[in-house]
Structures are given as C-alpha cells and as structure tokens.
Amino acid sequence: MSRRLLAIAAAAALTLTFAACDVGGDGPVTEPPEQVSTSDGGGADPSDGGGAASSDNGGDDGKTVAAADIPAPDPADYAGMDEHTADGATQAFRYYIAVSMWAHQTGETKLLDSLQSDDCESCDEFNEDVISLKEHNEYWSRFSISDSGTMVHESTNYDHEIGYTFTTEPHTRPTEAFDSRETYPAIEYNAIGGMTWVSNSWTIGGLKAEWGPQDE
C-alpha cells in the first residue's frame, strides 16, 4: 500500500473513536505535540521541505519569532467550500486547518473562531497553544502545508466527518517555558473534523487529531 493510502487509512481509523464521542460535551481530547527535536542554534532548514509555497522562517534567530506578517489563507484556494456538498465540507475542513496553522504563526484567532461552533471544546483544545503564543508574542515560524489525502465518512452526529492527512514543513516553535526555541521536523497530522451545514456555510463542531514526525 502506498504512503498516501496508508495515511488516509490512518485517518479513517480515527473516525471510529471520533464518531462514538459526543464532542458537543466533553469531546475528544488532544494533547500538545511532544518535543521531537531540540535546536542548538542551527537545526533543519524549512526550505529543504520543498513545495510551491514560501516557507522561510520569518527571521527566526533561534531565540524569538514575533507574529509573521503573512496574509490569511485565501478561500479561493479551497474552491467549493461554500457549497452544501460532501466536497464542500472537505474543502471547508481543509480551510479550517490552514487557518489554524496560520493562527499559530500570527496569533490571529477571530477568523478561526468564526469557523467553529461556540461549544467545540475539542477545537479549542487543538488550538490552545495560540493563547500562550499570544501572551508571549512569540509564534511558530513560517511553514507550508502539504496534503496527503482526504476521505468523507458517514456520521451520526454531523452532516459529514472529514478525514484529512497533511504534513507541515520543518519549522521552529518556542519551548513550553518560552526561554528558547525548538526545531521541529516535518510533522504529519491525521485529523477528523465533524462538519455541519449552518446558515449557508460549513461549521466545525468537533475535531480529533493525532500527529508525529513524518516517516522518511
């Protein structure tokens, strides 16, 4: 089986746990990523990750990275996300993830909050790092996202559950104590989003994700 199909299969497996949870209440819990590599002032060069999008580190000096002056993800890059179809739900979830990653680089959360339901505790847990990043005015350095695959699943709690596997390019993040920075390699995420059509747009009502260093 190809790596792409393995990634999609892993995302599909997550839906068995996600679908059984009432994420309108306590919801599935996601933990912050563990440290996977420590920078000694050098570390991985994000530009080695390839891809069409720019991935410079936003002036990372190995100590601090202020909010990057980068535009929000463009909805035009997620054609159909405003359509009441399974593909529309897929594109809307991809857009949500892109906005989440952007929030970790900029501290901007207004757009992110507008895409999720008010009671999506699992969404807040997935993005909880942004609060600390904003408090310290220090963020993840720039990186791009590479898609591996998506899959639409039936759901009893939502209109659709969307499986999405993607990889973030190498980048740096502040340590938990915000006293130095860590270099992260490419991180692969397997995510499931519970999507509901509300007021002519898709809303994320629940989210579950697992992640770890991308296998070579």
N, C-alpha and C positions, 0 to 999 in steps of 0.2 A: 504494500500500500504506500502511496506517495506521502511525503510530508504534509502536503496540503490536505489530503483526505484524513490523515491521522489527526491533524489539528481540528478539522470540522467534527470528526467523531468524538474528540475530547469535549468539544463544546456541547455536542448533542447529549453526552453523558451527564453533563451538569444539569440539564433540564429535568432529569428525574428527581433530583433533590429540590430544585427550584420550584417545580410545579406543585410539589407536595406542601410547600410552605405558604402560610398566609402572610405575605410580606406587607400587607396593609397594617399589620400589628407589629410584632417584634421583628419579623423579617429575617432573612439570612444574614449572617454576619460575615464581613470581610475584614481581614487583618491587613495592616500596612505591610508593604513588602519588606522582607528581611534584607539586611546589608548583603550584597553579593560581591562587592569589590571595594577596596579602600584606595583612595587616591593618595599618592605620595608627591603630588605637585605635577605629575605627568598624567598618566592614565590613557584611556582609549581616546582616539581622535574621532569625534562623531562623524566627520566627513568620510570615514572609512566605510560607513554603512551603506553608501551608495544611495540610489533613489533619485527621483526627479526633483523633490522639494529641497529647499535650502535647509541645512542642518548645522549651521555654525553655533558655537556655544554661547553666544550672546555676551562675549567679553569676559568669560569665566577666567579669573586669575587664580583659581584653586582655593579661594577663601570665601568670596561672596559673589552672588549673582542677583542683581536687582531685577525688578519686573522688566521683561523684554518688551520692547515697543514693536509688537507684531499685531497684525490685524486678526480679528476673529475668523474662524473657519467660514468659508463662503457657502451659503446654502445652495448656490448654483452648482457646486461640485457634487451635490447629493440630489440629483435630478429625480423628481417624483416623490420626495419626502412629504409633500403636501397632499398626496393622493391617498384615498381610503382603500388601499390595496395592501396585500402582503409585501409586495416590493416597496411600497411607500413606507411601511413600518420598518423594513430593513434599512432603507436609506436614512430614515429618521433616527434610528438607533446608532448607525454609523456617525451621523452628525453629532448626536449627543456625546459619544465617546470623544470625538475630535474636540468638542467644546470643553469637555472635562480636562483633557490633556492641556489645552490652551490655558485653562484656568490655573493649572499648576505652574504655568510659565509666566503668568501675568497677574494673578490674584483677582481677576475679574470673575465675579460669580453671578451677576444679575442675569445674564443670558442663560447660564447653566440652570439657575433656579426656575426660569420660565419654561424649561423643557420637561420638568419633572413634577409629579403631583406633590401637594403640600405634605402628604403623610408618607412619602417614600423614604423611610428611615434607612433602608439599605443604600439608596442613592447618596444620602448624607454621609454614611459610613465610608462609601467608596471614595468620596471627595473630602473626607475630614482633614486630610493633610493641608488643604488650602487655607484653613483657618490659621494654623500655626505659621504657614509661609507668609501670610498677610501680616500677622502680628510682628514678625521679624523682618519684613520687607526683603525677603530672600527667597529665591524660587528655583525650580528646576531649570536647567539650561535648555536651550533650544534643541529640538529634535523633530524628526518626521515620523509618520506612522505608515507602515506597510501592511496591507491587507493579506491575509491568508485564505479567508473564506467566510461565508455566511450560510445560515440554514434557518428555515422557518419551521417552527414546531407548533403543534396544536396546544391549546391551553384551556383550562377550566376557569382560570382567574382573570385572563386578559384576552383581548382580541387575538393577539399573537405573542408567542415568545420567540425572540430572535437570538440565535446563536451567532456569535461573531468572534473570530480569531484574528488577532492583529499583533504586530510587533513594533515596539518603539526602538528607535535608533539609540546607540550609546549616548549617554549624557551624564551630567553631574547633578547631585542633589545635596542639600545641606544635611549634616548629621542630625540626629534627634535632639542633641544639645545645642545645635546651631553654632558650634565652635570650630567647625571645619567642613570640608565637602568630601563626598564620596563619589567615585566614578562607577557608574552602572553600565554593564554591557547591554547588548540588545535584550530586551525583555519581551517575552511572548505572553500575551493575555488570552484566556478563553473566557468569554463573557456571555451572559444571557440577560436579555432585557425584556421585561414584561410591558407590552405596548398596548395602550388603549386609545381609541379614537374619541377625542373630546373637543367639542366646539370647532370642528373642521381642521383639527391638527392632531398629530400623534403626541401622547404624553407617556413618559416613562413612569410606571407605577411600582416597579420592583427591579432589582439588579443583583446579580450574583456573578462573581468573577474569581478566577484563580490565575496566578501568574508565576513566572520564574524565568531564569536565564534561558535564552534560546539555545537549543542544541545545535552544535556545529554539524 
